[in-house]
């Protein structure tokens, strides 16, 4: 209960819940959003390219994590996803769309690790397991709604532009929140 009343806890849980909602929403709709522009084969290849970049991004974070300010890195990673999503709405060039998916991918895997790393650095060790579990429970609840919300907005608007831009807005809000809500004790 104390964690749920803690601004420090919510400064981690809320932004990652927003960012993961946007990420999962986009990933579930990636092929459907890109197929009309790129074709099915290219859209499928964009999923593979995004996944390879997610793996590379995780290895990169693993190699440098001990040297990084996790909140700044998280803000940068989430903001890069927002920029990639915006790029997906402003171009129909297949190569540019592929690059945007790759940029999105560089931080996709890391968004799964970053909440745990921030909690590890900012909270006492005795609370680690409970805080990580609670943070993930919140994120899982919110990101379960992402694909459905994107689908509803897509159906209402007839295109993927609005739902993808909504994901970008969620990412911008998440990046600002994770960076600007740093607890004073850190």
MDAnalysis code that builds the backbone (N, CA, C; Angstrom):
import MDAnalysis as mda
import numpy as np

u = mda.Universe.empty(558, n_residues=186, atom_resindex=np.repeat(np.arange(186), 3), trajectory=True)
u.add_TopologyAttr("name", ["N", "CA", "C"] * 186)
u.add_TopologyAttr("resid", np.arange(1, 187))
u.add_TopologyAttr("resname", ["UNK", "UNK", "UNK", "UNK", "UNK", "UNK", "UNK", "UNK", "UNK", "UNK", "UNK", "UNK", "UNK", "UNK", "UNK", "UNK", "UNK", "UNK", "UNK", "UNK", "UNK", "UNK", "UNK", "UNK", "UNK", "UNK", "UNK", "UNK", "UNK", "UNK", "UNK", "UNK", "UNK", "UNK", "UNK", "UNK", "UNK", "UNK", "UNK", "UNK", "UNK", "UNK", "UNK", "UNK", "UNK", "UNK", "UNK", "UNK", "UNK", "UNK", "UNK", "UNK", "UNK", "UNK", "UNK", "UNK", "UNK", "UNK", "UNK", "UNK", "UNK", "UNK", "UNK", "UNK", "UNK", "UNK", "UNK", "UNK", "UNK", "UNK", "UNK", "UNK", "UNK", "UNK", "UNK", "UNK", "UNK", "UNK", "UNK", "UNK", "UNK", "UNK", "UNK", "UNK", "UNK", "UNK", "UNK", "UNK", "UNK", "UNK", "UNK", "UNK", "UNK", "UNK", "UNK", "UNK", "UNK", "UNK", "UNK", "UNK", "UNK", "UNK", "UNK", "UNK", "UNK", "UNK", "UNK", "UNK", "UNK", "UNK", "UNK", "UNK", "UNK", "UNK", "UNK", "UNK", "UNK", "UNK", "UNK", "UNK", "UNK", "UNK", "UNK", "UNK", "UNK", "UNK", "UNK", "UNK", "UNK", "UNK", "UNK", "UNK", "UNK", "UNK", "UNK", "UNK", "UNK", "UNK", "UNK", "UNK", "UNK", "UNK", "UNK", "UNK", "UNK", "UNK", "UNK", "UNK", "UNK", "UNK", "UNK", "UNK", "UNK", "UNK", "UNK", "UNK", "UNK", "UNK", "UNK", "UNK", "UNK", "UNK", "UNK", "UNK", "UNK", "UNK", "UNK", "UNK", "UNK", "UNK", "UNK", "UNK", "UNK", "UNK", "UNK", "UNK", "UNK", "UNK", "UNK", "UNK", "UNK", "UNK", "UNK", "UNK", "UNK", "UNK"])
u.atoms.positions = np.array([
    [0.833, -1.213, 0.000],
    [0.000, 0.000, 0.000],
    [0.858, 1.249, 0.000],
    [1.957, 1.190, 0.742],
    [2.825, 2.358, 0.817],
    [3.385, 2.708, -0.565],
    [3.720, 1.694, -1.346],
    [4.249, 1.938, -2.693],
    [3.217, 2.652, -3.564],
    [1.956, 2.254, -3.454],
    [0.913, 2.874, -4.267],
    [0.668, 4.330, -3.896],
    [1.084, 4.729, -2.704],
    [0.957, 6.128, -2.279],
    [2.261, 6.902, -2.479],
    [3.272, 6.241, -3.025],
    [4.600, 6.836, -3.156],
    [4.786, 7.502, -4.517],
    [5.073, 8.780, -4.504],
    [5.365, 9.495, -5.750],
    [6.606, 8.913, -6.419],
    [7.568, 8.482, -5.620],
    [8.792, 7.895, -6.186],
    [8.453, 6.628, -6.981],
    [7.595, 5.784, -6.442],
    [7.201, 4.573, -7.151],
    [6.466, 4.916, -8.446],
    [5.508, 5.822, -8.372],
    [4.740, 6.180, -9.568],
    [5.597, 6.884, -10.611],
    [6.712, 7.502, -10.175],
    [7.605, 8.147, -11.140],
    [8.303, 7.119, -12.021],
    [8.256, 5.861, -11.622],
    [8.773, 4.761, -12.444],
    [7.605, 4.023, -13.113],
    [6.627, 3.637, -12.329],
    [5.544, 2.789, -12.838],
    [4.712, 3.482, -13.925],
    [4.343, 4.725, -13.721],
    [3.453, 5.405, -14.671],
    [4.097, 5.614, -16.046],
    [5.302, 6.171, -16.124],
    [5.852, 6.382, -17.465],
    [6.133, 5.089, -18.230],
    [6.583, 4.057, -17.519],
    [6.823, 2.806, -18.230],
    [5.511, 2.143, -18.632],
    [4.469, 2.312, -17.849],
    [3.162, 1.793, -18.251],
    [2.688, 2.484, -19.528],
    [2.874, 3.808, -19.613],
    [2.487, 4.536, -20.821],
    [3.317, 4.088, -22.021],
    [4.636, 4.026, -21.835],
    [5.519, 3.671, -22.944],
    [5.270, 2.243, -23.429],
    [5.069, 1.328, -22.498],
    [4.816, -0.062, -22.906],
    [3.446, -0.221, -23.551],
    [2.477, 0.580, -23.145],
    [1.170, 0.559, -23.798],
    [1.319, 0.977, -25.261],
    [2.084, 2.037, -25.491],
    [2.335, 2.493, -26.863],
    [3.119, 1.441, -27.646],
    [4.138, 0.876, -27.017],
    [4.981, -0.092, -27.712],
    [4.196, -1.338, -28.108],
    [3.475, -1.915, -27.175],
    [2.711, -3.134, -27.466],
    [1.605, -2.835, -28.481],
    [0.973, -1.685, -28.338],
    [-0.059, -1.311, -29.303],
    [0.490, -1.273, -30.717],
    [1.637, -0.627, -30.887],
    [2.223, -0.564, -32.220],
    [2.667, -1.941, -32.705],
    [3.349, -2.694, -31.852],
    [3.878, -3.986, -32.293],
    [2.775, -4.930, -32.776],
    [1.641, -4.912, -32.096],
    [0.536, -5.790, -32.505],
    [-0.027, -5.360, -33.861],
    [-0.006, -4.072, -34.147],
    [-0.596, -3.556, -35.390],
    [0.436, -3.259, -36.471],
    [1.697, -3.554, -36.217],
    [2.764, -3.165, -37.148],
    [2.517, -3.644, -38.576],
    [2.251, -4.909, -38.767],
    [2.052, -5.421, -40.132],
    [0.807, -4.808, -40.767],
    [-0.277, -4.743, -40.024],
    [-1.510, -4.174, -40.583],
    [-1.327, -2.704, -40.958],
    [-0.546, -1.969, -40.167],
    [-0.334, -0.547, -40.453],
    [0.579, -0.339, -41.659],
    [1.568, -1.201, -41.811],
    [2.568, -0.993, -42.864],
    [2.259, -1.721, -44.168],
    [1.469, -2.772, -44.117],
    [1.183, -3.550, -45.323],
    [0.594, -2.728, -46.472],
    [-0.359, -1.825, -46.230],
    [-0.900, -1.054, -47.354],
    [0.142, -0.191, -48.062],
    [1.177, 0.196, -47.353],
    [2.201, 1.069, -47.928],
    [3.373, 0.261, -48.484],
    [3.805, -0.767, -47.749],
    [5.018, -1.503, -48.102],
    [4.743, -2.846, -48.772],
    [3.561, -3.346, -48.624],
    [3.280, -4.712, -49.053],
    [3.528, -5.662, -47.889],
    [2.941, -6.839, -47.986],
    [3.011, -7.807, -46.884],
    [4.442, -8.267, -46.618],
    [5.194, -8.560, -47.660],
    [6.552, -9.070, -47.468],
    [7.434, -8.038, -46.793],
    [7.411, -6.814, -47.272],
    [8.224, -5.744, -46.665],
    [7.773, -5.464, -45.235],
    [6.465, -5.476, -44.987],
    [5.964, -5.255, -43.626],
    [6.448, -6.361, -42.701],
    [6.433, -7.594, -43.196],
    [6.944, -8.709, -42.387],
    [8.434, -8.549, -42.141],
    [9.173, -8.113, -43.141],
    [10.608, -7.867, -42.961],
    [10.859, -6.744, -41.955],
    [9.941, -5.782, -41.891],
    [10.106, -4.701, -40.912],
    [9.998, -5.231, -39.490],
    [9.184, -6.266, -39.299],
    [9.078, -6.901, -37.979],
    [10.399, -7.587, -37.639],
    [10.975, -8.289, -38.613],
    [12.257, -8.959, -38.389],
    [13.361, -7.937, -38.104],
    [13.390, -6.847, -38.857],
    [14.411, -5.814, -38.648],
    [14.256, -5.167, -37.271],
    [13.024, -4.886, -36.893],
    [12.762, -4.320, -35.568],
    [13.258, -5.279, -34.483],
    [12.999, -6.548, -34.645],
    [13.397, -7.539, -33.646],
    [14.917, -7.648, -33.540],
    [15.608, -7.670, -34.663],
    [17.082, -7.707, -34.643],
    [17.613, -6.475, -33.925],
    [17.039, -5.323, -34.207],
    [17.480, -4.091, -33.541],
    [17.169, -4.125, -32.046],
    [16.056, -4.745, -31.657],
    [15.732, -4.877, -30.230],
    [16.792, -5.712, -29.527],
    [17.242, -6.755, -30.173],
    [18.298, -7.600, -29.598],
    [19.598, -6.802, -29.483],
    [19.957, -6.101, -30.538],
    [21.185, -5.290, -30.515],
    [21.110, -4.205, -29.441],
    [19.941, -3.589, -29.317],
    [19.764, -2.564, -28.288],
    [19.935, -3.127, -26.888],
    [19.431, -4.309, -26.661],
    [19.583, -4.950, -25.337],
    [21.043, -5.268, -25.051],
    [21.762, -5.787, -26.039],
    [23.185, -6.054, -25.838],
    [23.937, -4.760, -25.547],
    [23.578, -3.704, -26.268],
    [24.213, -2.412, -26.030],
    [23.975, -1.913, -24.619],
    [22.724, -1.988, -24.164],
    [22.418, -1.561, -22.802],
    [23.164, -2.425, -21.797],
    [23.197, -3.726, -22.034],
    [23.902, -4.625, -21.122],
    [25.375, -4.263, -20.978],
    [25.972, -3.819, -22.054],
    [27.385, -3.465, -22.016],
    [27.686, -2.142, -21.342],
    [26.719, -1.246, -21.317],
    [26.980, 0.100, -20.802],
    [26.117, 0.497, -19.612],
    [25.227, -0.369, -19.157],
    [24.245, -0.014, -18.128],
    [24.879, 0.568, -16.877],
    [25.976, 0.011, -16.441],
    [26.561, 0.493, -15.191],
    [27.095, 1.921, -15.298],
    [27.260, 2.415, -16.517],
    [27.784, 3.762, -16.725],
    [26.697, 4.789, -17.032],
    [25.472, 4.343, -17.132],
    [24.397, 5.223, -17.593],
    [23.504, 5.698, -16.462],
    [23.001, 6.907, -16.623],
    [21.901, 7.392, -15.797],
    [20.646, 6.750, -16.395],
    [20.055, 5.813, -15.680],
    [18.956, 5.020, -16.236],
    [17.746, 5.863, -16.613],
    [17.452, 6.899, -15.841],
    [16.297, 7.738, -16.193],
    [16.554, 8.504, -17.488],
    [17.739, 9.046, -17.629],
    [18.041, 9.765, -18.873],
    [18.033, 8.815, -20.064],
    [18.628, 7.657, -19.875],
    [18.635, 6.677, -20.959],
    [17.206, 6.258, -21.301],
    [16.395, 6.017, -20.292],
    [15.000, 5.627, -20.534],
    [14.263, 6.733, -21.289],
    [14.454, 7.975, -20.887],
    [13.794, 9.092, -21.576],
    [14.235, 9.151, -23.037],
    [15.532, 8.977, -23.271],
    [16.048, 8.983, -24.631],
    [15.438, 7.829, -25.431],
    [15.415, 6.637, -24.851],
    [14.891, 5.458, -25.540],
    [13.413, 5.631, -25.897],
    [12.643, 6.122, -24.949],
    [11.206, 6.307, -25.183],
    [10.979, 7.418, -26.207],
    [11.749, 8.494, -26.122],
    [11.628, 9.589, -27.092],
    [11.996, 9.112, -28.495],
    [12.983, 8.220, -28.604],
    [13.352, 7.697, -29.926],
    [12.193, 6.896, -30.528],
    [11.442, 6.212, -29.679],
    [10.273, 5.504, -30.188],
    [9.213, 6.490, -30.677],
    [9.041, 7.580, -29.953],
    [8.069, 8.597, -30.386],
    [8.453, 9.148, -31.755],
    [9.732, 9.454, -31.930],
    [10.188, 9.987, -33.225],
    [9.994, 8.959, -34.338],
    [10.277, 7.703, -34.045],
    [10.080, 6.657, -35.048],
    [8.607, 6.541, -35.422],
    [7.737, 6.603, -34.435],
    [6.305, 6.523, -34.710],
    [5.831, 7.707, -35.550],
    [6.314, 8.888, -35.232],
    [5.943, 10.066, -36.031],
    [6.422, 9.891, -37.466],
    [7.654, 9.392, -37.622],
    [8.181, 9.161, -38.967],
    [7.290, 8.200, -39.753],
    [6.746, 7.199, -39.074],
    [5.871, 6.241, -39.747],
    [4.609, 6.888, -40.300],
    [4.221, 8.021, -39.740],
    [2.986, 8.679, -40.196],
    [3.226, 9.737, -41.264],
    [4.484, 10.091, -41.507],
    [4.739, 11.195, -42.438],
    [5.429, 10.776, -43.731],
    [5.711, 9.495, -43.890],
    [6.357, 9.059, -45.120],
    [5.696, 7.790, -45.643],
    [5.820, 7.596, -46.933],
    [5.396, 6.343, -47.549],
    [6.585, 5.656, -48.219],
    [7.761, 6.182, -48.020],
    [8.977, 5.592, -48.572],
    [9.320, 4.323, -47.799],
    [9.390, 3.201, -48.497],
    [9.617, 1.915, -47.832],
    [10.926, 1.880, -47.061],
    [11.973, 2.458, -47.606],
    [13.265, 2.457, -46.905],
    [13.178, 3.284, -45.622],
    [12.520, 4.431, -45.684],
    [12.364, 5.275, -44.494],
    [11.500, 4.581, -43.451],
    [10.460, 3.889, -43.891],
    [9.618, 3.147, -42.963],
    [10.411, 2.037, -42.274],
    [11.271, 1.365, -43.031],
    [12.107, 0.306, -42.466],
    [13.068, 0.883, -41.437],
    [13.685, 2.008, -41.745],
    [14.600, 2.663, -40.792],
    [13.843, 3.070, -39.532],
    [12.651, 3.604, -39.687],
    [11.853, 3.996, -38.516],
    [11.562, 2.779, -37.638],
    [11.239, 1.660, -38.253],
    [11.002, 0.436, -37.474],
    [12.268, -0.007, -36.763],
    [13.405, 0.143, -37.404],
    [14.673, -0.246, -36.785],
    [14.997, 0.669, -35.600],
    [14.761, 1.960, -35.766],
    [14.981, 2.901, -34.654],
    [14.060, 2.538, -33.500],
    [12.807, 2.279, -33.797],
    [11.856, 1.848, -32.765],
    [12.385, 0.606, -32.060],
    [12.893, -0.328, -32.835],
    [13.383, -1.579, -32.281],
    [14.568, -1.431, -31.342],
    [15.440, -0.465, -31.593],
    [16.636, -0.315, -30.751],
    [16.301, -0.181, -29.273],
    [15.147, 0.370, -28.969],
    [14.776, 0.514, -27.557],
    [13.641, -0.416, -27.142],
    [13.083, -1.174, -28.080],
    [11.931, -2.023, -27.746],
    [12.264, -3.052, -26.673],
    [13.355, -3.743, -26.807],
    [13.740, -4.719, -25.795],
    [14.121, -4.075, -24.477],
    [14.743, -2.921, -24.576],
    [15.187, -2.232, -23.367],
    [14.032, -1.750, -22.500],
    [12.900, -1.441, -23.100],
    [11.766, -1.001, -22.285],
    [11.288, -2.088, -21.342],
    [11.664, -3.317, -21.634],
    [11.316, -4.404, -20.728],
    [12.286, -4.490, -19.551],
    [13.506, -4.043, -19.746],
    [14.532, -4.108, -18.696],
    [14.627, -2.836, -17.863],
    [14.354, -1.713, -18.471],
    [14.598, -0.425, -17.810],
    [13.832, -0.200, -16.510],
    [12.550, -0.566, -16.399],
    [11.887, -0.325, -15.111],
    [12.603, -1.033, -13.960],
    [13.037, -2.258, -14.217],
    [13.745, -3.019, -13.186],
    [15.064, -2.341, -12.818],
    [15.788, -1.841, -13.811],
    [17.065, -1.184, -13.542],
    [16.883, 0.114, -12.761],
    [15.840, 0.865, -13.090],
    [15.579, 2.107, -12.347],
    [15.207, 1.780, -10.899],
    [14.333, 0.810, -10.716],
    [13.928, 0.417, -9.359],
    [15.131, -0.074, -8.563],
    [15.979, -0.859, -9.189],
    [17.171, -1.377, -8.511],
    [18.041, -0.247, -7.986],
    [18.184, 0.809, -8.762],
    [19.069, 1.912, -8.375],
    [18.441, 2.879, -7.384],
    [17.122, 2.989, -7.403],
    [16.492, 4.061, -6.638],
    [15.772, 3.618, -5.365],
    [15.602, 2.326, -5.180],
    [14.857, 1.858, -4.015],
    [15.688, 0.863, -3.224],
    [15.318, 0.699, -1.959],
    [16.059, -0.230, -1.102],
    [15.900, -1.662, -1.591],
    [16.955, -2.444, -1.386],
    [16.993, -3.822, -1.880],
    [15.867, -4.673, -1.317],
    [15.474, -4.445, -0.074],
    [14.425, -5.257, 0.550],
    [13.080, -5.102, -0.160],
    [12.860, -3.990, -0.841],
    [11.588, -3.731, -1.533],
    [11.638, -4.087, -3.012],
    [12.800, -4.476, -3.499],
    [13.003, -4.673, -4.938],
    [11.960, -5.596, -5.566],
    [11.820, -6.802, -5.059],
    [10.905, -7.785, -5.658],
    [9.470, -7.314, -5.685],
    [9.014, -6.751, -4.595],
    [7.636, -6.284, -4.519],
    [7.406, -5.107, -5.475],
    [8.355, -4.171, -5.539],
    [8.184, -3.001, -6.400],
    [8.239, -3.369, -7.877],
    [9.145, -4.272, -8.235],
    [9.215, -4.707, -9.626],
    [7.917, -5.424, -9.999],
    [7.447, -6.318, -9.123],
    [6.208, -7.033, -9.392],
    [5.013, -6.100, -9.529],
    [4.922, -5.132, -8.647],
    [3.814, -4.185, -8.698],
    [3.894, -3.307, -9.944],
    [5.097, -2.840, -10.260],
    [5.288, -2.026, -11.462],
    [4.878, -2.801, -12.705],
    [5.292, -4.052, -12.786],
    [4.933, -4.875, -13.948],
    [3.448, -5.181, -13.983],
    [2.831, -5.377, -12.847],
    [1.381, -5.619, -12.836],
    [0.637, -4.421, -13.415],
    [1.070, -3.233, -13.041],
    [0.446, -2.007, -13.566],
    [0.679, -1.915, -15.066],
    [1.918, -2.136, -15.496],
    [2.241, -2.068, -16.924],
    [1.467, -3.108, -17.722],
    [1.383, -4.314, -17.209],
    [0.666, -5.363, -17.936],
    [-0.822, -5.038, -18.076],
    [-1.385, -4.456, -17.050],
    [-2.792, -4.063, -17.136],
    [-2.977, -3.002, -18.219],
    [-2.101, -1.990, -18.232],
    [-2.272, -0.912, -19.210],
    [-1.917, -1.360, -20.614],
    [-0.807, -2.098, -20.758],
    [-0.435, -2.447, -22.127],
    [-1.338, -3.506, -22.733],
    [-2.092, -4.201, -21.919],
    [-3.094, -5.118, -22.464],
    [-4.179, -4.346, -23.208],
    [-4.346, -3.089, -22.867],
    [-5.365, -2.249, -23.514],
    [-4.857, -1.578, -24.789],
    [-3.555, -1.516, -24.977],
    [-2.963, -0.807, -26.109],
    [-3.438, -1.291, -27.472],
    [-3.329, -2.582, -27.766],
    [-3.760, -3.045, -29.090],
    [-5.248, -2.799, -29.357],
    [-6.085, -3.034, -28.359],
    [-7.516, -2.798, -28.538],
    [-7.829, -1.338, -28.777],
    [-7.190, -0.466, -28.004],
    [-7.404, 0.971, -28.182],
    [-6.962, 1.414, -29.573],
    [-5.816, 0.913, -30.024],
    [-5.364, 1.259, -31.373],
    [-6.369, 0.783, -32.416],
    [-6.878, -0.429, -32.233],
    [-7.845, -0.959, -33.186],
    [-9.125, -0.151, -33.236],
    [-9.612, 0.259, -32.065],
    [-10.833, 1.066, -32.013],
    [-10.610, 2.404, -32.717],
    [-9.478, 3.046, -32.424],
    [-9.198, 4.351, -33.052],
    [-9.011, 4.192, -34.561],
    [-8.344, 3.123, -34.962],
    [-8.167, 2.866, -36.391],
    [-9.524, 2.674, -37.066],
    [-10.402, 1.910, -36.434],
    [-11.731, 1.684, -37.005],
    [-12.540, 2.976, -37.062],
    [-12.396, 3.818, -36.049],
    [-13.136, 5.089, -36.021],
    [-12.633, 6.060, -37.078],
    [-11.322, 6.055, -37.335],
    [-10.742, 7.029, -38.253],
    [-10.502, 6.473, -39.653],
    [-10.488, 5.152, -39.778],
    [-10.279, 4.542, -41.086],
    [-8.822, 4.456, -41.506],
    [-7.913, 4.832, -40.614],
    [-6.481, 4.787, -40.949],
    [-5.674, 4.604, -39.665],
    [-4.406, 4.321, -39.836],
    [-3.535, 4.119, -38.675],
    [-2.832, 5.390, -38.205],
    [-3.000, 6.486, -38.891],
    [-2.297, 7.713, -38.510],
    [-2.644, 8.142, -37.090],
    [-3.903, 8.254, -36.768],
    [-4.309, 8.727, -35.437],
    [-3.851, 7.791, -34.318],
    [-4.040, 6.480, -34.412],
    [-3.577, 5.634, -33.311],
    [-2.053, 5.625, -33.157],
    [-1.327, 5.694, -34.270],
    [0.138, 5.726, -34.163],
    [0.578, 7.042, -33.535],
    [-0.068, 8.138, -33.912],
    [0.273, 9.423, -33.281],
    [-0.097, 9.433, -31.798],
    [-1.192, 8.770, -31.433],
    [-1.538, 8.658, -30.016],
    [-0.437, 7.906, -29.261],
    [0.084, 6.865, -29.867],
    [1.210, 6.141, -29.247],
    [2.413, 7.061, -29.088],
    [2.681, 7.904, -30.089],
    [3.790, 8.852, -30.001],
    [3.562, 9.846, -28.860],
    [2.332, 10.305, -28.704],
    [2.002, 11.228, -27.604],
    [2.220, 10.545, -26.251],
    [1.788, 9.295, -26.136],
    [2.034, 8.543, -24.898],
    [3.537, 8.452, -24.618],
    [4.320, 8.211, -25.661],
    [5.763, 8.118, -25.486],
    [6.373, 9.455, -25.058],
    [5.935, 10.536, -25.656],
    [6.457, 11.854, -25.265],
    [6.112, 12.138, -23.799],
    [4.885, 11.851, -23.413],
    [4.493, 12.043, -22.009],
    [5.316, 11.156, -21.085],
    [5.547, 9.920, -21.495],
    [6.331, 8.994, -20.674],
    [7.776, 9.453, -20.544],
    [8.374, 9.885, -21.653],
    [9.768, 10.350, -21.614],
    [9.906, 11.563, -20.701],
    [8.990, 12.505, -20.813],
    [9.033, 13.680, -19.941],
    [8.825, 13.317, -18.489],
    [7.900, 12.413, -18.234],
    [7.606, 12.022, -16.851],
    [8.779, 11.303, -16.212],
    [9.385, 10.357, -16.935],
    [10.493, 9.598, -16.336],
    [11.683, 10.506, -16.063],
    [11.879, 11.499, -16.906],
    [13.014, 12.398, -16.727],
    [12.749, 13.472, -15.683],
    [11.566, 14.041, -15.698],
    [11.272, 15.180, -14.835],
    [10.769, 14.805, -13.460],
    [10.417, 13.544, -13.250],
    [9.877, 13.154, -11.947],
    [10.889, 12.427, -11.083],
    [12.155, 12.635, -11.353],
    [13.218, 11.981, -10.598],
    [13.073, 12.319, -9.110],
    [13.064, 11.291, -8.242],
    [12.970, 11.572, -6.798],
    [14.155, 12.415, -6.336],
    [13.918, 13.249, -5.370],
    [14.974, 14.135, -4.867],
    [16.118, 13.375, -4.208],
    [15.837, 12.164, -3.717],
    [16.854, 11.422, -3.001],
    [17.908, 10.799, -3.905],
    [17.720, 10.812, -5.240],
    [18.713, 10.240, -6.136],
    [19.804, 11.193, -6.469],
])
